[in-house]
Amino acid sequence: MIDHDRLFKELISTFFVEFLDLFLPQVVSQIDRYSIQFLPQEVFTDVTSGEKKEIDLLAQVRYQQQDTCFLIHVENQSYTETAFAKRMFNYFARLHEKYDLPIYPVVVFSFDEPLRPQVQNYRVTFGDLKVLEFQFAAIQLNRLNWRDFLTQPNPVAAALMSKMNIPREERPQVKAECLRLLATLKLDPARMQLISGFVDTYLRLDATEEQAFQAAIDTIGLTEREEIMEIVTSWEQKALEKVAVNLLQRGMIIQEIAQITGLSIEQVQQLQAKLLQEN
């Protein structure tokens, strides 16, 4: 199963300023970009269900040219939940009580369906009194058009286009465009791998789509096409290594694994050594 929260947390924490630049420019314009400090993950107990809930990301930032700080709480929601807005308020209340700082709450709705706008407020009202009006910023990816982000020189755009509103027949083109944008950003290898892995996780193509993907790559400029093919080759390498690890765990001998996967005997031996260290 895909650990959606982990993938989104890794993406947003690695490219936090870029995330704010893309979706919350009014916030990023107010902060000192060098003041960002990620706080320890908070764990709360849901008294209704008895479950423990972990918030995804909490950052402390400082206003520009001021000593005043506030918190930015980012939550990824990968499934629909009727009482989600109430849960966000509970997070807000507990964080506010603990840190005694203003909090800017943000939710990334990353599920594929439903497409209807999600509730982004929680109210407590009486006929004669408005007790509470809590709101959070909402980024609902399946209501965003991926084409609107094609020209954004932003690594978060390159990743999250893969989770936006994509007609089935456009999936190969979107994957090619995500990688084309990624190739223009000139990131270091680790960050390049983070984005490319994110895209490959959410845009897994079948055989027919793979042909359309290759055709789309062929229309891209030579320099960018070469970088994209390097990314695709690394995906294929990782897939073969995953198969090899599974076969090692089943007790198959190294020589047979090398023949099946096309990896060298040395590569399989290295995977075996790593597997033994982990165990």
N, C-alpha and C positions, 0 to 999 in steps of 0.2 A: 504494500500500500504506500501511496505517496504521503510523506509527512509535509503537508502544505504549510503548516505554521513554521516549521523549521526553514523551509526554502524561502518563504517570504521574509522571515526575520533576518536571515543571512543576507538576502538581497538588499533590504531596506537599511540595515545597520551598516553594510559596507558602502552603500551609496546614499547615505542619509541626506546630505545636502542636495544631491541631484534629485532625490525623491521630492524634497520640498520645492526645489526649483520647478519641477514638472507640474506638480499638482497644487502646491500651496505657496505661490510666489509672494502673496501678501504677508505670509508668515516669515519666510526666509529673508525678506527685505528688512525685517525688524531685528534680526538676531546677529550676534557676533559669531561668525561661522567657526571661529577657532575656539569657542567656549564650549562646544558640545561635549557632554559627558554622559555616557550611558550608565544608568543606575542598575543595581542588581535586580534580577527578575523577582517580581512579587508573586507570592502564592496566597490565594484567598480561598476560604471554604465557603461554598454556596450552602447557606443554611437551609434552603428549600429542598435541594436534592441531596445534600451531604457530600457532593463532589468537590474535589479541590480543583481550582482554576488558576492557571498561570497567565498573567498578562504577557503580551508578546514583546513589546518594546517600550521603554521609558527613558527619555533623554532629558537632561537638565541643560538649559541654554540660557545665555545672558543677552539682554537687550543691548543693541549697539550703543557704545559709549556710556553705558550705565553699569552700576553694580547690581541692579535688580535682575533676578532670575525667574524663570517659569519652566514648567514641565511640558513636554510634548509626549502624549501617550498614543501610540499607534497600535491598533489591533487588526489582525487579519481574520476575516470571517469567511471560511471556506464552505459553509453550509447555511441553510436558512434556519432561523430559530425565532419562534414567536415572541419570546420575552427578551430578545437580545438587547433592545434599547434600555430595558430596566437593568440588565446586567452591566451595561456600560456605565449607567449612573452609579451602580454600586461600586464599581471600580473607582470612578471619579471621587465618590464620597470617602472611600477608604484611603485613597492616595492623598487627597486633600487633607484629611485628618493627620496622616503620618508626616507629610512634608510641609504642610502649611504654606504652599505656594500655588499661584494660579496654574491651571492645567488646560492645555489645548488638546482636546480629544479628537482622534482621527480614526476612522474605520475604513479598511480596504475590503470591500465585498468582492471575493474572488471566485465565487461559484459560477457555473455555467447557466444554471436556471434556478429560479424563475427570472424573467427579464423585467418584471414590474419594478418600479422604484421601491427601494427599501425604506422603512420607517427610520428616521434619524433624530427622533426626539422622544423624550419621556416626560409625561405630564402628571401632575397631581392637582386636581381642581375640584372646587365645590361651586355650588350655584352662586355664592356671593364672594368667593375667594379663590384666587390663583395661588396655590401654595408653591408649586414648582414648575419650572419650564426649563428642562435640560436638553441641550442640543449638542450634536457632534458633527464634525465634518465627515462627509461620506464620499468615498470614491468607489463607484460601482462599475467594475471593469466591463461587465457584459453589456453595459449601456453606452460604452465608448466605441467610436469607430476607429479601427486601427489605422486607417488611411490618414487620419488627422495627426498622427504622430510620426509619419514617415520622414519628415525633414527635421525632427528634433534631435540635435546632436547630444543625446542623453542616454547613458547606459540603461537607466531604468525604463526608458521608452523601448529600447531594443529588447528588453526582457518582457515587459508587460504587454506589448502588442500581442504576444502569444496567448493572452488570457482575455482579450477584448472580444467585441462582437464580430465573429468571423463566420460568414457563410461557409458551409461545408466545402464547396468547390474552390474556395479561396485559401484553404489551409496551406497547400504547397507554396503559393505565392507569398503568404504572410511569413512562413518560415524562412524563405529566401530573403525577404526584405529585412527581417530581424537580423539575419547574419550579415547582410550588406551594410546595415547601419552599424552593427558591431565592428565590422572590419574598418570602418572609417574613424573609429574612436581611438585607435592606437593604445589600448590598455595594456597593462602588464599581463603576463601569462596567467597568473592566478585569477585576476579579475575577469579576464577574457573567458577563462574556463567556467567561472561562476555563472556568467551570463549565458554562455552557450549551453551549459548543462541545464539551466532553467528552461531555455527555449526547447531543448530536445525533450525534456520531461513532459511539457504540456502540448507539444506538437509532434507526437509520434505518428508517423505516416505509414499507410499501408503500401503495398507494392505499386499500385496504380498512382498513388499520390507521390511516391518517390520518383517516378518517371517525370511527373509534372514539375516536381521540385528541381530535378536536374536540368530540365528544359529552362526553368526560370533562372537558374544560376548561369546558364550559357549566355543569357542576354545581358549579364552584368559585365562591367569593365574588367579588363584583364587583371590588373593589380588586385582589385577587390575579390575577383573570382578565385585567384590563387590563395588568398587568405581564407576564404570561405571553404575551399577544398581542404585546407589544412585542418580546419575545425571539424569538418565531416570525417576526415581520416582519424582524428583523435576519438570521435564518437565510436567509430568502427573498432578501433583498438580497445577501447574500454569495454565494448560489448563482448569481444573475444576473450578478454581477461576475465570477465564475469562468468562466461561459460567455462573457462579453464578452472576457475576457483570451485565452481559447482562440481566439476568432474573430479577434482582433487579431493573434495569432501566426501565423494562417493567411493574413493579408494582406487580410482583408475591410475595406471602407471603413467609416468611423465611422457614417455615416448609416444604412447597412443594419444595423449592429450595434444601433443604438438602436431601430430598428423591430422587430427580432427579440426583443430582451431587455426592451423597455419602459423601459430607462434613458434619461436625457436625453443629448443630444449632449455637454453639458458633463461629465457623469459619465464617459462613454466616453473623452473627451479626457483627463480626469484619470488614468484607468487607463492610457491609452496613454503619458502622460508618465512615470508611475511605472514602467512596463515598460521604457521607454527608459533610465531612470536605472539600473535594475537590471542592464541589459545593457551 
